[in-house]
Amino acid sequence: IRAKTAGGGKTERWVLRTGEADLTIKSERESKKVQPERIDCVGVVELVSPEQKLLLRVNGLQVRLRDGVFEECEGEEFKFESEKMTATGKKIVLTEKGNLLRLIGEVKGELKGTGGKIELECEKVNVRFEEAEYKVVSLEAEEVRRCLVRKEKMENLDVLTESLFYNAVEERLSFGEKDVQLVYGESKFSIKDLKIDMRRMEATGGRVTGVIDSKGLKGDVSAEKTRLSFAEDGLREADFEENVRFDTEGFSLESSRLDFDSPAQEVLIKDVKLASKADALRVAARDCFVFLPLRRVEFEGSPKVSGTRGEKQKWWLEAERMVVVYKETTSSKGRMQIESIDSLYAEKSVKAEIEEEKSTGRLSCEKCVYLKESSKVSIMGAPAVIERGGAVLREKEFVYDLSKGVVESGGKDSGYDWELDPLKLKEKKRKRE
């Protein structure tokens, strides 16, 4: 069966294999031309492109021709195979104009790319090909029941959607402006305007809400923009921007940006406001760096911390830099949560205030550290100044015993060993912005 070329010529397009066929021909009196107009085949029929790049096997086939060249064919109970795509379903229509293939009814298909493959189940599919070569250029699916993105050695990406568009040249999936569900392992997201880059195994989108559960970072998350990167070992990176909110059983935070680097087990947070249910802790800072294996958080950009101790004591602390080391436990739902703050370190332009039932204490110093185990605050300055009950103390080193409410002389024997720095609080561990 021949077809027209872009230049107006004719080329062999299909080889038709059938056991039985009816041929309808058209005869023109003036030119005395006799041309095929329709071919009706029964039983199992095969339609093959000359270079075997496309194979169509159907139960019954009707081929329509115009001026003796291929225009359209239609068949039922089909099986379709090409270099990058296979599919089965109830009805198939192949149209020469626009190189369009329509698949209808209980369609099950698979598309292969360099980055992975897509398994698809739906009711309607429109496939467009490159002219003559029958390479898939794009695919549009409606009434989708199942969309699975697979890559060898990687957990599947499951997308719950009603429709999708696949750019086969760039290997990109898009799902329109509606919210769709993306499931990856234990992580589940609802994402608006979702797009998936198959080559990079990366998902991007707009407004997102859901649950992230990956290697130490577990909680409910929402944001205006999102980027998720996937690898063989799981969720590789998760970046959230604008109006970010992250909640766990142990704490909640708001920020303008949250980036999770899974291999490094680090979290970068911008413009953070954090509230810990343990110790009634509140933190505000420009930059926050969380090192999950160390249970360590570094705050920079004039952080301010406030909290309570018991029912009668309130306090706040501000400085240029702070470090928090926390204790973690597993909740009843299997999530890790902050149980308590084991130590809190502050340095550079440190100011603090402790408000008790009958008095208020104020502190200014160069650096200080609180250790929960001893219930003491070690203070150093040039000099450090403590004001309490009308008295003012100026010394290079102090130790404030919170349990007794008294000030002691400093030194490694009674306070923190600044020279040895056993908790490495002065060290900056962050490696990236």
NORBELBEL-V788758 format. One line per field, one symbol per residue. phi: phi as a letter, one per 20 degrees, with the letter a starting at -180 (. if undefined). A space follows every 50 residues. Layout:
BEGIN
phi->???
END
This chain:
BEGIN
phi->.ebfefenecbfdcdddbebbddddcddffeledcfdbcdddmfcdccfg emebccdcdnbdddcclndfcacbbclecdccfdbcacrebccddffnld dddcnlfcbbddcferbddccadccddddfgmflefebbccclfdbcced bgmcffeddebebbcceffelcdccmeffceddcmeeccdcelfcceffe lcdcaegccqcdbblndcrecbaecbbcddbfeofebcdccmlfccccfe bcbcaeacdddfgelccdcdlecdcdffmlecccbfcccddffelccddc nlfccbaccmedccbbbcaebccddcdcceffenefbfeaeebcdcbmlf cbbdddfdbcdcccaeabbddfgelcdeccaceecddblnecdcbfcccd effdmcddfeoffdcfeffflgelfffeefcbd
END
